[in-house]
Amino acid sequence: MTFRYHRSYIGGLQAVILDWAGTTVDFGSFAPTAVFVRLFERQGVTITPTHARRGMGLMKKDHLRAILQQPAVRAAWQTAHGVPPTDADVDRLYADFEPLQIDVVADYAQPIPGLLDTVAFIRSRGWKIGTTTGYTRPMMEALAQAARAAGYVPDAILTPSDVPAGRPYPWMCYRLAIDLQVYPMAAMVKVGDTVPDIEEGLNAGMWTVGVALTGNMVGLSEAELARLSAEEVAALRREVSARFFAAGAHYVIDGIGDLPKVLEQIDARVRNGESP
């Protein structure tokens, strides 16, 4: 007789891995956008915030490449410089970008409404909190210090500087599992406001939650979002949710304040033997 054995983890959640800009701090994810627009202006190239948001969530050098790959940006660059952008241009732009981002990132550390209550909920359940980001280690140190002053202190912080590659690769999540001493990966949830966040979590074998309204996919400030009608907000929610679900997200929420109820649902599913 032939048998196949299968075991299921039923121990519940153990850790939540959160993104930064647009998910936990910086409503609308404006810090990277503003710096990219300014960076290209210095090169005689005008880009829009929409152009700057292309590639959000990636390691920042990869983000620069994603911006430059857009036809309108490539054309504007060639008009300004006489040749298309090259890898050498990416290196030069990135060298200029990092100090600019470090200078301003602490100004965008205000917690998104609901964050501190959500952190308190996670702590009350005994779960750990880790974070991943597209920011480099020097950028993240400046942001984390400002966030700490506002009351947000995760258990562990990983950046693309700490691993072989950033999102969508799963390396930051794997390192966090080691640092937090959590396994299996099905006991962890990845939360973020970009498709690379979702891809990172899925590639790591984790549950994933997309953040729809407070982050990069909508790109509005809290005041701008509040001025929209209920119908306009609903339309944005539908559009962004569809993009997240198409990328494989298990859940989509409006903002970090809605996360506790989803975590309870995921915890129940894990305890029932389900996996991502």
N, C-alpha and C positions, 0 to 999 in steps of 0.2 A: 504494500500500500504506500501511496505517496501523500505527503502532507506539506502544506505551506503554512508557516507560522507568521502571525502578524501581531505586533503589540502597539497599543495606543497610549499616548501620554494623557493622563486625566488629572494632573496636579494643579490645573488652573494657571492663570497668568502669573508672571514673576517680574516683568519689567516693561516699561513703556519708553520708546525711543522717539524723542521729539526733534523736529527741525527748529530753526531759529526764526529768521526774518519771515514775516507773513504768517507764521504759525504760533509762536509764543511771544514774540516782540515785533515792533515795527509794523503796525497795522498797514496793510497794503504793500509791504515790502518795497519801501522807497529808498533805503540806503544804497543798495547796489545800483539801482536805476539812475539816481541823481549823479553818482560818480561816473558811470559809463557815459552819460550825456556830456558831462563836463570834459571827460578824457578825450572824446572824439572832437569836441569843439576846439581843443588845443591843437588838433591835427588839421584843422580847417574843414572838418567833415561834420555836417549837421545830421544827427540821428534823433528820432523821436523816442519817447519813453517806451512805446510799443516795440520798437527795434531793440531797445536796451533790455527788454524783458525776455527776449528770445534766448533760450538756453538757461534761464534762471533755475537754480538748484544744482547746476553742474559746478565742478571746481572752476575757479574764476578764469584760469587760462583757457579752459575748454569753453567757458561762457563767452569769452572774447572771440574765439574761433566761430562760435555759433552766430554771433552778431555779424561778423565779417562775411559769413557765407550767404547772408540775405542779399538778393540781387540789387535792391535799392541802395544798400550800404556799400556793396562792392562798386557800384557805378559811381556813387558819390566819392568814394576813396580814389577811384581812377581819375575822376575829374580833378580832384584836388592835387593828386600826386603824379599823375601821368602814367601810372602803372597799377595793376591790381595789387591788393594786399598780399604779403608773403608771410611765411613763418617767422622771418626776422622781424617783420612789423608786429606780429603777435607778441614776440618776446619783448620788444621795446615798449609796446603799449602796456604789457603786464608789469614791467618794471616801474612804469609811471603810475599804474593803477593802485598797486598795493599801498604806498604811502598815503595816497589820496583817501582810500577807503579807511585806513586806520585813523586818519584825522577826523573823520565824520561819523564813524560807525557808532560811537558811544552816544551820539545825539539821537540815535534811533533805537534806544534800548527800553523804551517804555513798554511795560507788559500789555499785551492785548487783553481786553476785558474778559474776565473768566479764568485767566491763567492761574492766578494764585489760589483760587478756590479749587481748580482742577488738580493742582499740585497737592493741595491738602487732602483731597479725596484719594489720590494715588498713594500718598504716604499712609493714610488711614487703613488702606488695604494691605500694607506691608510690601508693596511693589516698589521696585527701584526705578530711577529716572536717569536715562542716558540721553545724549544729544549727538546728532550729526549735522553737518553744514556744508555749504559750498565755500565758506570763508576759509582762508588759511589760518594757521596757528597764531601768527602775530595779530591778525584782524580779530580772531576769536578771543584772544586774551583781553583786548580792549573792550569788546562787547560784553564778555562775561563779567568783567569787573563792574561795568555800569549796571548790568542786570542784577548783580549781587546787591548793589546799593538799593535797587528797587524791590528786593525781596525774593528774587528767583535764583535758586542755587541747585542745579542738578547734581546728581551723584558722580557723573562722568561726562567728559566732553571729548569728542573725537573730531578731527578735521582731516581734509585730504592730505595735509602735510605729514600726518602721522602714519599713513598707509601707502601701498604702492599706487593706488589710483582712487579718485573720488567716485561719486555717483556716475552712472547707475551700478557700478560694481558694489558688491556687498561687504567689502573689506572693513569699512568703519563699523558696521553692525556686528561683524564677527569679533572684532577687537573689543567692542563694548560688551559682548557676551562674556569674554574672558575677564575684562576689567570688573564687571559687575558680578561675575561668578554665577551666571545664569545659563541654564540649558534645560530642554532642547530649544531650538530657535522658535518652535511653535508656541513657546511660553512667552514670546515677546511680540509687541505691537509697534509698528513704525507709523508715525503720524507726520504728515507734511503737506505743503500747499503747492507742490509742483509734481509733474509726471515723473521726473527723475527720483523724487522721494519715494514714490510708489514702486518704481522699478527697483530701487535699492532694497526696499523691504521684501519684495517678491523674490528677488535674486538670493536673498539671505534666508528664504523659507519662513518669513514672518507674516503675521496678519498685517494688513495695511489700511490706513484711514486717510482719505484726502480731506483737506481743509478748503472749503469752497470760497467763502465770501471775504475773508480777512487777508488773503494773500495775493500772490502774484497773478493768479489766473483772472482775477477781477481788477486788481491794481488800483483800487480807490481808497482814499483815506476814510477814517471812521465818519467824519462829517459829510464827505461826499456820498458815502453809502446811505447815510441817514436821510439825505435829501431826495433819494429816489422813491418812487411810488412802490406800493406793495407788488404791483404787477411787474414793474421793472426789476425788482429784486428777485421775484420768482423766475423771471426769464433768465437772469444771470445764473441763478442756482441751477436751473435745468441744463443750461449750456455747459457750465463747468462740471457738474455732476456727470454728464454724459462723457466728457473727456476723461474724467477720472475712472469711471467704470470701464470705458474702452481700454484703458491702460491696465486694468486688472484689479483696481481697488476693491477691497471687500466692503467698505463703508465710506460714506461721504457725509461730513458735517458742515454746518455753517461756520463755526469757529470753535476755538479751544474750550470754551465754556460748555459746549455740547458733548465733549468727549466722555465724561463719566458714564453716561447712560449706555454709550456704545461699548465702553470697556466692560461694563457689567454683562452685556450680551455676549461679548467675545469670551469672557471668563466662563460663562455658563456653557458655551459651546465646547470650549477646551475641556472642561470637567466632564462633558458628555462624550469625550473621545474624538471630537472633530479636530482636524488639522487644517492649516491654510490651503 
